[in-house]
Structures are given as structure tokens and as C-alpha cells.
Amino acid sequence: MKLDLSKVEFSKKDLVREIKILAVIVILIAGSFSVFKLFSFENCPIREEIYKVRGNSLAGLLENDSSVKILFGFYECNEIKKEDIIIYNYSGNQNPIIKIIKAVPRDNFQLEKYSSGWRILINGKPLQNFKNEVYILNENAYRVLFLYEKDYIGVIPDDAYLIFGNLAGGSLDSSAFGLI
């Protein structure tokens, strides 16, 4: 599977934040966000499309009905990095889903029993969303990811990624369908 990525810097009031966008996603356009620097794509075959966000799995980062610019072809010339915001064609959905890359090839990952479920450790640190909340998996999500932990001896294999939404309890992401 081939993914695409994009990197965008934007500002909201006095706050400057950098958001990298994967596979076919993004330049935030909605509300008071304004794009002030776009990386050069001179040698990349980029095709741009505007999409509306549908759903709340990235609440706090991208809200339902926000507009995003998708940059198809970005990953032809750029590597995928942790915290990139991506668009992913999940076979169970008619429309692509927007998620965040949380682990990349060769990252160590481990599932650890935690008070009310299981948490994911990436390179020894608890996996957190943009609100600094630790992702807590239920038993079903644990079973899905445990198979990968066991089969790959706790290391994300080449050409595989762990993707999550911004909801600490999981959503339609790697907690439901595993590594991509």
C-alpha cells in the first residue's frame, strides 16, 4: 500500500503549530486558521482536493464539517513521519478516514495492563493523543493489537504504521483493524 503525506504550518491567534499531513490529506482551511507557509512540491506530482471532515474522531484537532485540502501524491517525494495527519482508504468505509500516524516502522510497541484496560507503549512511553490523554484500549482492541505485538515481537514492521484518531478510547483506527 502506498501512502501520501503533506506538511503545513498554520497559526491560530498567537499560537503557531506545525501539522504534517499524510497520504492524501490536508491543509487546514476552516475557521480562523490561515496557511502561511506551504512546503515546495516542485518535483512532486501533487493533486489537490478539498474535503469536508465527517465525524469526530479527531475532535480537538479537526472538527466535524471542517474543510481540509488533501495533497494526493505527497508521499511520492516525502517520508511518512509520526504525528502526520493522514487520510486512509479503509475497506470497510465508502469514504476515506482521517487519522494520525502514531508509530512508524521499527518503533517498539508493547501493550500494558492499565487500571481500566490496556495502554500502548511506543518506544517505552505511553501513547497519547493531542490532548495528552493516554489511549486506553478495551479487551477487543487489545486482542487486535496483541496479535501484532506477538507476531512482530513488539516491533512495527517495515511498511506498517499504527494510526489513531484523537479519542483516547479509540475509534475506527488501529484499535479496530490493526496496523496498516
MDTraj code that builds the backbone (N, CA, C; nanometers):
import mdtraj as md
import numpy as np

residues = "MET LYS LEU ASP LEU SER LYS VAL GLU PHE SER LYS LYS ASP LEU VAL ARG GLU ILE LYS ILE LEU ALA VAL ILE VAL ILE LEU ILE ALA GLY SER PHE SER VAL PHE LYS LEU PHE SER PHE GLU ASN CYS PRO ILE ARG GLU GLU ILE TYR LYS VAL ARG GLY ASN SER LEU ALA GLY LEU LEU GLU ASN ASP SER SER VAL LYS ILE LEU PHE GLY PHE TYR GLU CYS ASN GLU ILE LYS LYS GLU ASP ILE ILE ILE TYR ASN TYR SER GLY ASN GLN ASN PRO ILE ILE LYS ILE ILE LYS ALA VAL PRO ARG ASP ASN PHE GLN LEU GLU LYS TYR SER SER GLY TRP ARG ILE LEU ILE ASN GLY LYS PRO LEU GLN ASN PHE LYS ASN GLU VAL TYR ILE LEU ASN GLU ASN ALA TYR ARG VAL LEU PHE LEU TYR GLU LYS ASP TYR ILE GLY VAL ILE PRO ASP ASP ALA TYR LEU ILE PHE GLY ASN LEU ALA GLY GLY SER LEU ASP SER SER ALA PHE GLY LEU ILE".split()
xyz = np.array([
    [0.0843, -0.1168, 0.0000],
    [0.0000, 0.0000, 0.0000],
    [0.0889, 0.1232, 0.0000],
    [0.0558, 0.2206, -0.0789],
    [0.1337, 0.3427, -0.0894],
    [0.0579, 0.4561, -0.0214],
    [0.1254, 0.5325, 0.0621],
    [0.0640, 0.6435, 0.1321],
    [0.1201, 0.7744, 0.0793],
    [0.0511, 0.8833, 0.1041],
    [0.0886, 1.0174, 0.0617],
    [0.0981, 1.1083, 0.1832],
    [0.1773, 1.2125, 0.1833],
    [0.1866, 1.2980, 0.3009],
    [0.2045, 1.4455, 0.2694],
    [0.1717, 1.5309, 0.3645],
    [0.1888, 1.6733, 0.3446],
    [0.2274, 1.7401, 0.4745],
    [0.2946, 1.8500, 0.4642],
    [0.3379, 1.9217, 0.5829],
    [0.2914, 2.0660, 0.5694],
    [0.2268, 2.1158, 0.6722],
    [0.1716, 2.2502, 0.6663],
    [0.1966, 2.3194, 0.7983],
    [0.2289, 2.4460, 0.7941],
    [0.2359, 2.5256, 0.9149],
    [0.1188, 2.6224, 0.9113],
    [0.0541, 2.6456, 1.0260],
    [-0.0572, 2.7379, 1.0303],
    [-0.0577, 2.8071, 1.1650],
    [-0.1342, 2.9154, 1.1766],
    [-0.1408, 2.9843, 1.3045],
    [-0.2853, 3.0082, 1.3429],
    [-0.3096, 3.0135, 1.4719],
    [-0.4400, 3.0488, 1.5250],
    [-0.4110, 3.1459, 1.6376],
    [-0.4503, 3.2690, 1.6196],
    [-0.4184, 3.3772, 1.7112],
    [-0.2670, 3.3848, 1.7250],
    [-0.2136, 3.3790, 1.8479],
    [-0.0690, 3.3880, 1.8673],
    [-0.0013, 3.2514, 1.8702],
    [-0.0779, 3.1457, 1.8597],
    [-0.0232, 3.0101, 1.8668],
    [0.0208, 2.9639, 1.7295],
    [0.1414, 2.9147, 1.7201],
    [0.1897, 2.8593, 1.5946],
    [0.2047, 2.7098, 1.6160],
    [0.1483, 2.6325, 1.5249],
    [0.1507, 2.4876, 1.5351],
    [0.1908, 2.4309, 1.4003],
    [0.2672, 2.3237, 1.4003],
    [0.3025, 2.2588, 1.2745],
    [0.2258, 2.1284, 1.2665],
    [0.1591, 2.1077, 1.1539],
    [0.0867, 1.9834, 1.1329],
    [0.1354, 1.9226, 1.0042],
    [0.1760, 1.7982, 1.0116],
    [0.2194, 1.7260, 0.8938],
    [0.1031, 1.6411, 0.8489],
    [0.0866, 1.6300, 0.7205],
    [-0.0285, 1.5571, 0.6736],
    [0.0063, 1.4494, 0.5768],
    [-0.0422, 1.3344, 0.6022],
    [-0.0068, 1.2176, 0.5283],
    [-0.1017, 1.1880, 0.4186],
    [-0.0663, 1.0978, 0.3477],
    [-0.1281, 1.0290, 0.2386],
    [-0.2187, 1.1107, 0.1588],
    [-0.2844, 1.1749, 0.1710],
    [-0.3689, 1.2437, 0.0816],
    [-0.4389, 1.3458, 0.1648],
    [-0.3783, 1.4028, 0.2578],
    [-0.4534, 1.4995, 0.3331],
    [-0.3942, 1.6353, 0.3230],
    [-0.4213, 1.7334, 0.3326],
    [-0.4555, 1.8420, 0.4059],
    [-0.4065, 1.9805, 0.4100],
    [-0.4488, 2.0674, 0.4036],
    [-0.4084, 2.1984, 0.4505],
    [-0.5321, 2.2545, 0.5160],
    [-0.5229, 2.2856, 0.6408],
    [-0.6407, 2.3324, 0.7135],
    [-0.6838, 2.4665, 0.6579],
    [-0.8119, 2.4788, 0.6308],
    [-0.8634, 2.5992, 0.5681],
    [-0.9709, 2.6642, 0.6539],
    [-1.0327, 2.5888, 0.7409],
    [-1.1520, 2.6326, 0.8115],
    [-1.1250, 2.7372, 0.9182],
    [-1.2305, 2.8067, 0.9540],
    [-1.2322, 2.8969, 1.0676],
    [-1.1233, 3.0005, 1.0648],
    [-1.0594, 3.0202, 1.1801],
    [-0.9577, 3.1239, 1.1918],
    [-0.8177, 3.0730, 1.1606],
    [-0.8058, 2.9526, 1.1097],
    [-0.6760, 2.9019, 1.0696],
    [-0.6387, 2.9644, 0.9360],
    [-0.5153, 3.0039, 0.9234],
    [-0.4713, 3.0540, 0.7935],
    [-0.3366, 2.9909, 0.7608],
    [-0.3209, 2.9476, 0.6410],
    [-0.1963, 2.8854, 0.5987],
    [-0.0980, 2.9970, 0.5674],
    [0.0198, 2.9953, 0.6305],
    [0.1155, 3.0997, 0.5999],
    [0.2435, 3.0471, 0.5378],
    [0.2634, 2.9154, 0.5370],
    [0.3793, 2.8610, 0.4667],
    [0.3442, 2.7229, 0.4166],
    [0.3640, 2.7008, 0.2907],
    [0.3401, 2.5702, 0.2318],
    [0.4712, 2.5229, 0.1720],
    [0.5112, 2.4031, 0.2065],
    [0.6364, 2.3491, 0.1558],
    [0.6317, 2.3357, 0.0043],
    [0.7460, 2.3467, -0.0568],
    [0.7558, 2.3393, -0.2024],
    [0.7372, 2.1964, -0.2519],
    [0.6584, 2.1793, -0.3545],
    [0.6320, 2.0486, -0.4123],
    [0.6708, 2.0467, -0.5599],
    [0.7746, 2.1198, -0.5955],
    [0.8125, 2.1359, -0.7357],
    [0.8289, 2.0034, -0.8092],
    [0.8934, 1.9067, -0.7471],
    [0.9221, 1.7804, -0.8140],
    [0.8269, 1.6687, -0.7737],
    [0.7213, 1.7022, -0.7059],
    [0.6245, 1.6027, -0.6620],
    [0.4971, 1.6146, -0.7455],
    [0.4420, 1.5021, -0.7868],
    [0.3172, 1.5060, -0.8642],
    [0.1962, 1.5235, -0.7720],
    [0.1745, 1.6435, -0.7226],
    [0.0686, 1.6705, -0.6247],
    [-0.0617, 1.7065, -0.6957],
    [-0.1692, 1.6440, -0.6481],
    [-0.3039, 1.6798, -0.6925],
    [-0.3801, 1.7211, -0.5676],
    [-0.4422, 1.8368, -0.5682],
    [-0.5117, 1.8896, -0.4522],
    [-0.6625, 1.8753, -0.4668],
    [-0.7271, 1.8414, -0.3563],
    [-0.8732, 1.8375, -0.3493],
    [-0.9172, 1.8843, -0.2117],
    [-1.0315, 1.9511, -0.2070],
    [-1.0890, 1.9958, -0.0803],
    [-1.1905, 1.8922, -0.0350],
    [-1.1819, 1.8536, 0.0910],
    [-1.2756, 1.7586, 0.1516],
    [-1.3337, 1.8182, 0.2790],
    [-1.4515, 1.7712, 0.3172],
    [-1.5126, 1.8063, 0.4451],
    [-1.4871, 1.6914, 0.5420],
    [-1.4486, 1.7254, 0.6648],
    [-1.4302, 1.6247, 0.7693],
    [-1.5685, 1.5772, 0.8118],
    [-1.5858, 1.4462, 0.8180],
    [-1.7118, 1.3865, 0.8622],
    [-1.6815, 1.2982, 0.9819],
    [-1.7309, 1.3353, 1.0977],
    [-1.7078, 1.2558, 1.2181],
    [-1.6281, 1.3326, 1.3209],
    [-1.6113, 1.2700, 1.4384],
    [-1.5481, 1.3406, 1.5497],
    [-1.4231, 1.2711, 1.6033],
    [-1.3659, 1.1768, 1.5286],
    [-1.2518, 1.1031, 1.5830],
    [-1.1265, 1.1893, 1.5996],
    [-1.1236, 1.3071, 1.5392],
    [-1.0110, 1.3993, 1.5598],
    [-1.0556, 1.5250, 1.6350],
    [-1.1631, 1.5123, 1.7123],
    [-1.2147, 1.6258, 1.7898],
    [-1.1028, 1.6881, 1.8726],
    [-1.1015, 1.8207, 1.8738],
    [-0.9969, 1.8939, 1.9423],
    [-0.8831, 1.9316, 1.8483],
    [-0.8790, 1.8682, 1.7334],
    [-0.7769, 1.8963, 1.6335],
    [-0.8435, 1.9376, 1.5024],
    [-0.9289, 1.8514, 1.4513],
    [-1.0110, 1.8794, 1.3334],
    [-1.1553, 1.8478, 1.3704],
    [-1.2407, 1.9436, 1.3599],
    [-1.3801, 1.9248, 1.3995],
    [-1.4651, 1.8787, 1.2817],
    [-1.5758, 1.8145, 1.3133],
    [-1.6716, 1.7721, 1.2117],
    [-1.7086, 1.8917, 1.1243],
    [-1.7148, 1.8713, 0.9951],
    [-1.7523, 1.9706, 0.8953],
    [-1.6413, 2.0723, 0.8635],
    [-1.5203, 2.0537, 0.9198],
    [-1.4066, 2.1386, 0.8828],
    [-1.3658, 2.1068, 0.7396],
    [-1.3088, 2.2047, 0.6721],
    [-1.2564, 2.1818, 0.5379],
    [-1.1062, 2.1545, 0.5468],
    [-1.0620, 2.0591, 0.4682],
    [-0.9192, 2.0287, 0.4595],
    [-0.8816, 2.0153, 0.3128],
    [-0.7585, 2.0495, 0.2829],
    [-0.7077, 2.0312, 0.1476],
    [-0.6241, 1.9035, 0.1495],
    [-0.6565, 1.8110, 0.0629],
    [-0.5855, 1.6846, 0.0524],
    [-0.4790, 1.6977, -0.0558],
    [-0.3591, 1.6557, -0.0246],
    [-0.2493, 1.6608, -0.1204],
    [-0.2159, 1.5188, -0.1649],
    [-0.2794, 1.4762, -0.2725],
    [-0.2551, 1.3431, -0.3270],
    [-0.1178, 1.3413, -0.3940],
    [-0.0370, 1.2415, -0.3650],
    [0.0936, 1.2280, -0.4249],
    [0.2088, 1.2793, -0.3404],
    [0.1800, 1.3390, -0.2258],
    [0.2843, 1.3967, -0.1418],
    [0.3891, 1.2933, -0.1017],
    [0.3470, 1.1719, -0.0731],
    [0.4413, 1.0697, -0.0270],
    [0.5216, 1.0067, -0.1393],
    [0.4988, 1.0504, -0.2606],
    [0.5868, 1.0077, -0.3693],
    [0.7258, 1.0665, -0.3473],
    [0.7334, 1.1792, -0.2762],
    [0.8597, 1.2516, -0.2581],
    [0.8965, 1.2753, -0.1112],
    [0.8142, 1.2325, -0.0199],
    [0.8373, 1.2605, 0.1214],
    [0.8110, 1.1362, 0.2049],
    [0.8829, 1.1258, 0.3176],
    [0.8628, 1.0099, 0.4035],
    [0.7484, 1.0352, 0.5019],
    [0.6878, 0.9278, 0.5460],
    [0.5810, 0.9336, 0.6449],
    [0.6455, 0.9437, 0.7823],
    [0.5943, 1.0337, 0.8654],
    [0.6509, 1.0557, 0.9983],
    [0.5426, 1.0460, 1.1050],
    [0.5870, 1.0205, 1.2279],
    [0.4958, 1.0193, 1.3416],
    [0.4257, 1.1536, 1.3527],
    [0.3010, 1.1472, 1.3919],
    [0.2134, 1.2630, 1.4118],
    [0.1661, 1.3254, 1.2813],
    [0.1999, 1.2673, 1.1677],
    [0.1414, 1.3126, 1.0420],
    [-0.0085, 1.2846, 1.0469],
    [-0.0860, 1.3758, 0.9969],
    [-0.2297, 1.3547, 0.9845],
    [-0.2521, 1.3007, 0.8442],
    [-0.3217, 1.1905, 0.8368],
    [-0.3335, 1.1214, 0.7088],
    [-0.4782, 1.0959, 0.6702],
    [-0.4959, 1.0612, 0.5469],
    [-0.6238, 1.0106, 0.5005],
    [-0.5976, 0.8670, 0.4578],
    [-0.6860, 0.7763, 0.4955],
    [-0.6644, 0.6340, 0.4728],
    [-0.7907, 0.5723, 0.4146],
    [-0.7755, 0.4966, 0.3076],
    [-0.8896, 0.4274, 0.2475],
    [-0.9091, 0.2943, 0.3189],
    [-1.0004, 0.2927, 0.4133],
    [-1.0317, 0.1732, 0.4897],
    [-1.1380, 0.0944, 0.4136],
    [-1.1115, -0.0325, 0.3917],
    [-1.2001, -0.1123, 0.3059],
    [-1.3427, -0.1232, 0.3588],
    [-1.3638, -0.1022, 0.4869],
    [-1.4987, -0.1102, 0.5422],
    [-1.5796, 0.0169, 0.5255],
    [-1.5200, 0.1222, 0.4725],
    [-1.5872, 0.2520, 0.4577],
    [-1.5902, 0.2953, 0.3125],
    [-1.6984, 0.3604, 0.2747],
    [-1.7080, 0.4171, 0.1403],
    [-1.6149, 0.5374, 0.1281],
    [-1.6069, 0.6185, 0.2337],
    [-1.5242, 0.7384, 0.2337],
    [-1.3950, 0.7120, 0.3113],
    [-1.2850, 0.7770, 0.2719],
    [-1.1603, 0.7602, 0.3465],
    [-1.1747, 0.8169, 0.4876],
    [-1.0886, 0.7694, 0.5776],
    [-1.0900, 0.8177, 0.7157],
    [-0.9633, 0.8996, 0.7414],
    [-0.9754, 0.9992, 0.8291],
    [-0.8629, 1.0849, 0.8643],
    [-0.8117, 1.0403, 1.0009],
    [-0.6818, 1.0119, 1.0090],
    [-0.6199, 0.9634, 1.1323],
    [-0.4818, 1.0236, 1.1488],
    [-0.4147, 0.9861, 1.2579],
    [-0.2815, 1.0356, 1.2913],
    [-0.1854, 0.9170, 1.2963],
    [-0.0689, 0.9316, 1.2344],
    [0.0341, 0.8282, 1.2437],
    [0.0922, 0.8349, 1.3855],
    [0.0809, 0.7246, 1.4596],
    [0.1301, 0.7213, 1.5974],
    [0.2544, 0.6351, 1.6143],
    [0.2813, 0.5444, 1.5216],
    [0.4040, 0.4649, 1.5255],
    [0.4432, 0.4300, 1.3827],
    [0.5722, 0.4273, 1.3582],
    [0.6275, 0.4023, 1.2253],
    [0.7160, 0.2780, 1.2281],
    [0.7583, 0.2285, 1.1117],
    [0.8430, 0.1097, 1.1082],
    [0.9638, 0.1205, 1.2022],
    [0.9894, 0.0103, 1.2689],
    [1.0994, -0.0096, 1.3640],
    [1.0753, 0.0524, 1.5005],
    [0.9604, 0.1166, 1.5228],
    [0.9259, 0.1589, 1.6590],
    [0.8958, 0.0344, 1.7410],
    [0.9348, 0.0366, 1.8666],
    [0.8977, -0.0707, 1.9586],
    [0.7582, -0.0414, 2.0110],
    [0.6760, -0.1451, 2.0214],
    [0.5453, -0.1240, 2.0825],
    [0.5113, -0.2418, 2.1729],
    [0.4373, -0.2070, 2.2778],
    [0.4030, -0.3051, 2.3793],
    [0.2666, -0.2681, 2.4359],
    [0.1908, -0.3686, 2.4726],
    [0.0623, -0.3467, 2.5378],
    [0.0805, -0.3770, 2.6854],
    [0.0288, -0.2875, 2.7682],
    [0.0485, -0.2992, 2.9128],
    [-0.0853, -0.2865, 2.9839],
    [-0.1115, -0.3796, 3.0756],
    [-0.2354, -0.3739, 3.1544],
    [-0.2354, -0.2445, 3.2343],
    [-0.3484, -0.1776, 3.2317],
    [-0.3623, -0.0498, 3.2999],
    [-0.4942, -0.0541, 3.3744],
    [-0.5174, 0.0324, 3.4662],
    [-0.6331, 0.0267, 3.5563],
    [-0.7639, -0.0177, 3.4904],
    [-0.8043, 0.0505, 3.3860],
    [-0.9352, 0.0197, 3.3269],
    [-0.9258, -0.0427, 3.1885],
    [-0.8110, -0.0960, 3.1530],
    [-0.7946, -0.1569, 3.0213],
    [-0.6486, -0.1808, 2.9908],
    [-0.6097, -0.1475, 2.8699],
    [-0.4725, -0.1669, 2.8235],
    [-0.4227, -0.0379, 2.7623],
    [-0.2981, -0.0064, 2.7879],
    [-0.2389, 0.1095, 2.7211],
    [-0.1284, 0.0611, 2.6278],
    [-0.0949, 0.1450, 2.5307],
    [0.0062, 0.1134, 2.4310],
    [0.1323, 0.1920, 2.4652],
    [0.2428, 0.1220, 2.4697],
    [0.3707, 0.1881, 2.4899],
    [0.4444, 0.1892, 2.3562],
    [0.4864, 0.3063, 2.3129],
    [0.5664, 0.3210, 2.1915],
    [0.7042, 0.3673, 2.2361],
    [0.8038, 0.2854, 2.2060],
    [0.9410, 0.3123, 2.2498],
    [0.9459, 0.3398, 2.4001],
    [0.8652, 0.2633, 2.4752],
    [0.8660, 0.2697, 2.6206],
    [0.7785, 0.3772, 2.6830],
    [0.7143, 0.4619, 2.6013],
    [0.6323, 0.5718, 2.6542],
    [0.4863, 0.5486, 2.6206],
    [0.3948, 0.5790, 2.7157],
    [0.2512, 0.5631, 2.6879],
    [0.2080, 0.6505, 2.5691],
    [0.1309, 0.5912, 2.4786],
    [0.0808, 0.6618, 2.3611],
    [-0.0272, 0.7603, 2.4047],
    [-0.0161, 0.8861, 2.3586],
    [-0.1102, 0.9913, 2.3966],
    [-0.1652, 1.0613, 2.2738],
    [-0.2844, 1.1201, 2.2921],
    [-0.3439, 1.1997, 2.1853],
    [-0.2964, 1.3447, 2.1969],
    [-0.3510, 1.4340, 2.1128],
    [-0.3106, 1.5742, 2.1150],
    [-0.3513, 1.6470, 2.2426],
    [-0.4422, 1.5889, 2.3187],
    [-0.4830, 1.6485, 2.4463],
    [-0.4000, 1.5923, 2.5615],
    [-0.2957, 1.5151, 2.5290],
    [-0.2100, 1.4475, 2.6268],
    [-0.2831, 1.3451, 2.7115],
    [-0.3931, 1.2911, 2.6582],
    [-0.4641, 1.1818, 2.7244],
    [-0.4052, 1.0500, 2.6745],
    [-0.3842, 0.9564, 2.7659],
    [-0.3306, 0.8255, 2.7287],
    [-0.4414, 0.7439, 2.6633],
    [-0.4092, 0.6809, 2.5496],
    [-0.5046, 0.5908, 2.4848],
    [-0.5225, 0.4679, 2.5739],
    [-0.6475, 0.4345, 2.6045],
    [-0.6795, 0.3156, 2.6839],
    [-0.7647, 0.2232, 2.5967],
    [-0.7156, 0.1014, 2.5754],
    [-0.7838, 0.0052, 2.4896],
    [-0.8754, -0.0851, 2.5709],
    [-0.9893, -0.1218, 2.5120],
    [-1.0752, -0.2226, 2.5740],
    [-1.0231, -0.3608, 2.5341],
    [-1.0876, -0.4650, 2.5800],
    [-1.0409, -0.6020, 2.5535],
    [-1.0398, -0.6359, 2.4043],
    [-1.1413, -0.5910, 2.3304],
    [-1.1452, -0.6200, 2.1864],
    [-1.0272, -0.5560, 2.1134],
    [-1.0003, -0.4300, 2.1432],
    [-0.8879, -0.3607, 2.0796],
    [-0.7554, -0.4255, 2.1212],
    [-0.7468, -0.4657, 2.2476],
    [-0.6269, -0.5352, 2.2948],
    [-0.6025, -0.6619, 2.2134],
    [-0.7066, -0.7400, 2.1906],
    [-0.6926, -0.8649, 2.1146],
    [-0.6430, -0.8392, 1.9723],
    [-0.6934, -0.7330, 1.9101],
    [-0.6499, -0.6991, 1.7739],
    [-0.5008, -0.6668, 1.7722],
    [-0.4562, -0.5785, 1.8606],
    [-0.3168, -0.5345, 1.8584],
    [-0.2204, -0.6356, 1.9206],
    [-0.2699, -0.7199, 2.0115],
    [-0.1839, -0.8216, 2.0718],
    [-0.1276, -0.9166, 1.9663],
    [-0.2067, -0.9495, 1.8662],
    [-0.1598, -1.0378, 1.7596],
    [-0.0378, -0.9784, 1.6890],
    [-0.0396, -0.8469, 1.6644],
    [0.0748, -0.7809, 1.6004],
    [0.1947, -0.7780, 1.6946],
    [0.1693, -0.7473, 1.8207],
    [0.2790, -0.7442, 1.9186],
    [0.3475, -0.8810, 1.9241],
    [0.2678, -0.9851, 1.9269],
    [0.3200, -1.1218, 1.9337],
    [0.3910, -1.1607, 1.8039],
    [0.3257, -1.1428, 1.6901],
    [0.3815, -1.1852, 1.5611],
    [0.5082, -1.1092, 1.5221],
    [0.5148, -0.9818, 1.5563],
    [0.6291, -0.8993, 1.5168],
    [0.7239, -0.8721, 1.6334],
    [0.7068, -0.9461, 1.7407],
    [0.7938, -0.9390, 1.8581],
    [0.8072, -0.7945, 1.9078],
    [0.6967, -0.7231, 1.9083],
    [0.6932, -0.5884, 1.9628],
    [0.7619, -0.4809, 1.8813],
    [0.7816, -0.5041, 1.7518],
    [0.8440, -0.4036, 1.6659],
    [0.7533, -0.3821, 1.5442],
    [0.7230, -0.2559, 1.5142],
    [0.6430, -0.2247, 1.3961],
    [0.7250, -0.2647, 1.2733],
    [0.6710, -0.3529, 1.1869],
    [0.7475, -0.3980, 1.0698],
    [0.7589, -0.2889, 0.9624],
    [0.8539, -0.3105, 0.8708],
    [0.8687, -0.2180, 0.7571],
    [0.7366, -0.2072, 0.6825],
    [0.7069, -0.0896, 0.6323],
    [0.5852, -0.0622, 0.5549],
    [0.4569, -0.0820, 0.6343],
    [0.4631, -0.0698, 0.7668],
    [0.3432, -0.0780, 0.8504],
    [0.3401, 0.0426, 0.9440],
    [0.2187, 0.0828, 0.9810],
    [0.2011, 0.2014, 1.0641],
    [0.0880, 0.1769, 1.1620],
    [0.0959, 0.2438, 1.2775],
    [-0.0099, 0.2429, 1.3767],
    [-0.0800, 0.3778, 1.3650],
    [-0.2107, 0.3773, 1.3384],
    [-0.2838, 0.5033, 1.3218],
    [-0.3978, 0.5108, 1.4226],
    [-0.4205, 0.6305, 1.4764],
    [-0.5273, 0.6538, 1.5726],
    [-0.5957, 0.7861, 1.5449],
    [-0.7168, 0.7973, 1.5960],
    [-0.7866, 0.9248, 1.5983],
    [-0.7389, 1.0005, 1.7214],
    [-0.8130, 1.1013, 1.7613],
    [-0.7758, 1.1806, 1.8781],
    [-0.8576, 1.1432, 2.0012],
    [-0.9373, 1.0372, 1.9923],
    [-1.0188, 0.9929, 2.1053],
    [-0.9409, 0.8893, 2.1858],
    [-0.9216, 0.9153, 2.3149],
    [-0.8381, 0.8289, 2.3994],
    [-0.8913, 0.6866, 2.4092],
    [-1.0202, 0.6663, 2.3885],
    [-1.0783, 0.5327, 2.3940],
    [-1.0752, 0.4609, 2.2609],
    [-1.0174, 0.5243, 2.1592],
    [-1.0100, 0.4642, 2.0264],
    [-1.1308, 0.5023, 1.9415],
    [-1.1209, 0.4709, 1.8145],
    [-1.2276, 0.4971, 1.7186],
    [-1.2087, 0.3969, 1.6061],
    [-1.2516, 0.4281, 1.4867],
    [-1.2253, 0.3408, 1.3728],
    [-1.0809, 0.3674, 1.3304],
    [-0.9873, 0.2955, 1.3939],
    [-0.8444, 0.3165, 1.3750],
    [-0.7728, 0.1848, 1.4014],
    [-0.6441, 0.1899, 1.4292],
    [-0.5678, 0.0674, 1.4522],
    [-0.6191, -0.0135, 1.5711],
    [-0.6922, 0.0504, 1.6619],
    [-0.7515, -0.0248, 1.7732],
    [-0.8635, -0.1158, 1.7244],
    [-0.9176, -0.0886, 1.6064],
    [-1.0244, -0.1704, 1.5493],
    [-0.9747, -0.2636, 1.4386],
    [-0.8750, -0.2196, 1.3586],
    [-0.8322, -0.3023, 1.2447],
    [-0.6815, -0.3317, 1.2418],
    [-0.6056, -0.2898, 1.3403],
    [-0.4648, -0.3244, 1.3479],
    [-0.3756, -0.2300, 1.2696],
    [-0.2541, -0.2771, 1.2424],
    [-0.1563, -0.1961, 1.1687],
    [-0.2015, -0.1828, 1.0235],
    [-0.1616, -0.0725, 0.9618],
    [-0.1889, -0.0560, 0.8194],
    [-0.0579, -0.0644, 0.7437],
])
top = md.Topology()
chain = top.add_chain()
for i, resn in enumerate(residues, 1):
    res = top.add_residue(resn, chain, resSeq=i)
    for name in ("N", "CA", "C"):
        top.add_atom(name, md.element.get_by_symbol(name[0]), res)
traj = md.Trajectory(xyz[None], top)
